[in-house]
Amino acid sequence: MYMLTEMKDVVHVKPWYFEQDLLNVIEDELNKKFANKVIFQLGLCVALFDIKEIFNSTVLPGDGSSHTKVLFRYVIFRPLIDEILVGKVKSSSREGIYISLSFFDDIFVPSANLQKPFRFDEKEQLFIWQYDTGDSVHDLYIDIGEEIRFRVVSESFLDTTPIGPPKKSDINNLSISSVVQNKDEIKCPYMIIGSINEPGLGLLNWWRV
């Protein structure tokens, strides 16, 4: 679920921090920059693990800050494909359910990856596994807030790096409705796709004796 990644960066230290311990300042700046951020094709940065090397600092003309190249290792959240994780059901819709790990919420289980057979309760907005015991069928609800065990089946990254303002020709072709739609569109830089369609997966209370 977690991995250590070696990274390099140039840390800018403001003049009013010069009297403080350089190592502590660099650690704070690295965590400010990377903690809880998604790096494209790498994963979610969780916390600084250690600093392996601090190179010489330089001060550029016209800039009072020092610029220090640093080699460090960072804890990255990126589960392996086929890894089993436990989270909580955050929400559900006809398309599927979203799962939260408290620090990461972009986990989606499509309806095709649920235990079968199932049905969707439009009123409650919940999925129901229709579990057949052989003698009768029991409705097992996937309630919001319940702990759920799932398998990671795939992942997707989206590059959300700003590309600059649109060209004038593009602005002239934009309608009011398209501007509002683009404004409301939520981009997810890192998404995990899960599955609960196998024995032992799903809500934890389904499998408790």
Secondary structure, 3 states (H helix, E strand, C coil): CEEEEEEEEEEEECHHHCCCCHHHHHHHHHHHHHCCCEECCCEEEEEEEEEEEEEEEEECCCCCCEEEEEEEEEEEECCCCCCEEEEEEEEEECCEEEEECCCCCCEEEEHHHCCCCEEEECCCCEEEEEEECCCCEEEEECCCCCEEEEEEEEEEECCCCCCCCCCHHHHHHCCHHHHHHHHHCCCCCEEEEEECCCCCCEEHHHCCC
